[in-house]
Amino acid sequence: MIRELIVLDNPNPYARRIEYYDNDVLIGYLDYSHIYDRIEIDNFFVNEDKRGKGIGKKLLSYLVVIAINNHVVNMTLEVRISNEIARNLYKSFGFREVALRKFYYGDEDGILMEKQVM
Ligand SMILES: CC(C)(COP(=O)(O)OP(=O)(O)OC[C@H]1O[C@@H](n2cnc3c(N)ncnc32)[C@H](O)[C@@H]1OP(=O)(O)O)[C@@H](O)C(=O)NCCC(=O)NCCS
């Protein structure tokens, strides 16, 4: 089951969250900011023992539907350059790698990825 939340205790007024539950147990979530006509993915996580079962794809698909329904123009995110699993997953959803962010994570470069929705 997927739940949509507005994160009330977050100082970012644009913060939203999608949670994935399996038998009432939270096993994955996607934090994002919905800022007018754009969405930024802030955090995306599936419990290690539940990975590779399609839950990440379900969460991302859900977010794309939210984006379309809300006339969002583009979606962006930063990902560690070493995180090939996530980079491939985003590419399969139509995200393109648009910039290299040197030392974005302090110890590692980040890649800015973008998907045009409209
Ligand atoms: C990225 C993440 C959320 C994906 O969640 P998931 O539930 O495992 O994703 P899915 O099962 O839907 O798999 C989606 C794709 O990821 C890739 N993938 C998933 N697990 C993989 C693994 N163990 N090895 C290689 N590729 C893998 C596959 O390409 C898969 O697509 P396919 O089924 O067509 O082959 C999860 O790996 C995670 O929590 N990682 C740690 C946190 C993180 O890196 N977040 C992203 C930060 S930008």
The ligand as a MOL file (V3000), in Angstrom:
LIG
                    3D

  0  0  0     0  0            999 V3000
M  V30 BEGIN CTAB
M  V30 COUNTS 48 50 0 0 0
M  V30 BEGIN ATOM
M  V30 1 C 17.5600 2.9330 -5.3440 0
M  V30 2 C 16.5430 2.0660 -4.5750 0
M  V30 3 C 15.5500 2.9870 -3.8640 0
M  V30 4 C 15.8110 1.1900 -5.6050 0
M  V30 5 O 14.8060 0.4590 -4.9220 0
M  V30 6 P 14.4070 -1.0560 -5.3330 0
M  V30 7 O 13.1210 -1.3770 -4.6650 0
M  V30 8 O 15.5440 -1.9610 -5.1180 0
M  V30 9 O 14.2010 -0.8670 -6.9090 0
M  V30 10 P 13.4820 -1.9110 -7.8970 0
M  V30 11 O 13.3670 -3.2520 -7.2580 0
M  V30 12 O 12.2370 -1.2550 -8.3860 0
M  V30 13 O 14.5270 -2.0370 -9.0490 0
M  V30 14 C 14.6090 -1.0590 -10.0230 0
M  V30 15 C 15.8340 -1.2490 -10.8710 0
M  V30 16 O 16.9820 -1.0480 -10.0550 0
M  V30 17 C 17.9960 -1.9470 -10.4570 0
M  V30 18 N 18.3410 -2.8010 -9.3220 0
M  V30 19 C 17.6420 -2.9990 -8.1870 0
M  V30 20 N 18.3140 -3.8010 -7.3650 0
M  V30 21 C 19.4770 -4.1070 -7.9890 0
M  V30 22 C 20.5940 -4.8700 -7.6330 0
M  V30 23 N 20.6670 -5.4980 -6.4360 0
M  V30 24 N 21.6040 -4.9680 -8.5150 0
M  V30 25 C 21.5330 -4.3300 -9.7140 0
M  V30 26 N 20.4900 -3.5920 -10.0920 0
M  V30 27 C 19.4780 -3.4810 -9.2420 0
M  V30 28 C 17.4730 -2.7310 -11.6050 0
M  V30 29 O 17.8700 -2.0860 -12.7950 0
M  V30 30 C 15.9920 -2.6270 -11.4730 0
M  V30 31 O 15.3720 -2.6390 -12.7130 0
M  V30 32 P 14.9620 -4.0510 -13.4080 0
M  V30 33 O 14.0250 -4.7090 -12.4500 0
M  V30 34 O 14.3080 -3.6290 -14.6790 0
M  V30 35 O 16.2240 -4.8010 -13.6060 0
M  V30 36 C 17.2480 1.1230 -3.5500 0
M  V30 37 O 18.2580 0.4120 -4.2220 0
M  V30 38 C 17.8510 1.8550 -2.3560 0
M  V30 39 O 17.1750 2.1340 -1.3470 0
M  V30 40 N 19.1610 2.1630 -2.4420 0
M  V30 41 C 19.8540 2.8670 -1.3490 0
M  V30 42 C 19.4700 4.3350 -1.2990 0
M  V30 43 C 19.6870 4.9970 -2.6200 0
M  V30 44 O 20.6620 4.7540 -3.3150 0
M  V30 45 N 18.7380 5.8840 -2.9920 0
M  V30 46 C 18.8130 6.6850 -4.1850 0
M  V30 47 C 19.5740 7.9310 -3.8920 0
M  V30 48 S 19.5780 9.0550 -5.2600 0
M  V30 END ATOM
M  V30 BEGIN BOND
M  V30 1 1 1 2
M  V30 2 1 2 3
M  V30 3 1 2 4
M  V30 4 1 2 36
M  V30 5 1 4 5
M  V30 6 1 5 6
M  V30 7 2 6 7
M  V30 8 1 6 8
M  V30 9 1 6 9
M  V30 10 1 9 10
M  V30 11 2 10 11
M  V30 12 1 10 12
M  V30 13 1 10 13
M  V30 14 1 13 14
M  V30 15 1 14 15
M  V30 16 1 15 16
M  V30 17 1 15 30
M  V30 18 1 16 17
M  V30 19 1 17 18
M  V30 20 1 17 28
M  V30 21 1 18 19
M  V30 22 1 18 27
M  V30 23 2 19 20
M  V30 24 1 20 21
M  V30 25 1 21 22
M  V30 26 2 21 27
M  V30 27 1 22 23
M  V30 28 2 22 24
M  V30 29 1 24 25
M  V30 30 2 25 26
M  V30 31 1 26 27
M  V30 32 1 28 29
M  V30 33 1 28 30
M  V30 34 1 30 31
M  V30 35 1 31 32
M  V30 36 2 32 33
M  V30 37 1 32 34
M  V30 38 1 32 35
M  V30 39 1 36 37
M  V30 40 1 36 38
M  V30 41 2 38 39
M  V30 42 1 38 40
M  V30 43 1 40 41
M  V30 44 1 41 42
M  V30 45 1 42 43
M  V30 46 2 43 44
M  V30 47 1 43 45
M  V30 48 1 45 46
M  V30 49 1 46 47
M  V30 50 1 47 48
M  V30 END BOND
M  V30 END CTAB
M  END
